[in-house]
Amino acid sequence: EKGTYAHYMLKEIDEQPFVIRNIVQKYQDENHNIVLDNDIRQAMLNTDRVYIIACGTSYHAGLVGKQLIENLANIPVETHIASEFMYNMPLLSEKPLFIFISQSGETADSRGVLVNIKELGHKALTITNVPGSTLSREADYTLHTYAGPEIAVASTKAYTAQMAVLAILAGEAAKAKGIALDFDLIKELSIVANAMETLCDRKEELEQIAKDFLATTRNAFFIGRGIDFYVGLEGALKLKEISYIQAEGFAGGELKHGTIALIEKGTPVIALATQKHVNLSIRGNVKEVVARGANPCIISMDGLNDESDAFVVPAVHEILSPLVSVLPLQLISYYAALHRDCDVDKPRNLAKSVTVE
Ligand code: M6R
């Protein structure tokens, strides 16, 4: 039930702090040890390369998952779009482990890959919001995202939940390999939940940003570097899906290789700046588009911010920043769609679960 909420999407955005806290709770026992099937730990220990397979928003979570697993557990990861992997399978490593990410657990493109790799004799782990779903049943192992039912077609809380579970998995894989993390992951996830909560209280600011930047525009660009680029892809997908504004996410450094030709006077460019090591370079990319007339909307992380930034999110551990920086993007898309009189929860041409290839 959506209760007092006008739309499921808004309700589901607001639920994110609770979802992250719920995950933190579900994945710990009373002694604060992480609860994870030992076979999953072993599978992460035995593999020489992880292949993450997913579609849409879950694919975007998988891109962040690559960073999490590579950075924390030092295991090489490739993230693939399921429908591409299906017909253009890359050369596999000697001991591949497949991770399927799917909110519904019923996505046909992902299932097609699962069937194929099982035939080849490889192991699969499914991260899903629906245990008992096809992808969960047919994989060797399942991790539950505990996000509760997601009704809006545009995925929000399932995405942040997927990334939280990927972080826990990466942390456990690190531990299993004897790599000591220099931070307390569970504590950092709790900080993320608190940051999300403060963002949910800043809706008016984000509604204003949606009005200022997206009220009448035909198109919009999202730029970032590293994980900010991946979050930009998700921000663009959200905006496209529900507001029908043509939106694209780009790696900051890639713009000048072609896309910058599309920048006109007033083109909204939403730039993410949550990563210290690329803060200067992404700001340099913003200058490049501003020089061509773009209307820049910088969303930065506290501590890396500049006076002219449109919105500053609270500081969290850099590798977990996508869980926080996506929230303003979800809300900006929501308000842009609302102001354009779009059907937020049921956008045209889309289904919640895509069960055809
Ligand atoms: O259920 P899944 O996570 O497998 O679904 C994958 C995509 O169809 C899904 O994320 C889609 O892109 C959403 N509508 C995005 O908001």
Boltz pocket constraint, residues with backbone or C-beta under 6 A from the ligand:
constraints:
  - pocket:
      binder: B
      contacts: [[A, 55], [A, 56], [A, 57], [A, 58], [A, 59], [A, 101], [A, 102], [A, 103], [A, 104], [A, 105], [A, 106], [A, 107], [A, 110], [A, 153], [A, 154], [A, 155], [A, 156], [A, 241], [A, 350], [A, 351], [A, 352], [A, 353], [A, 354]]
      max_distance: 6.0
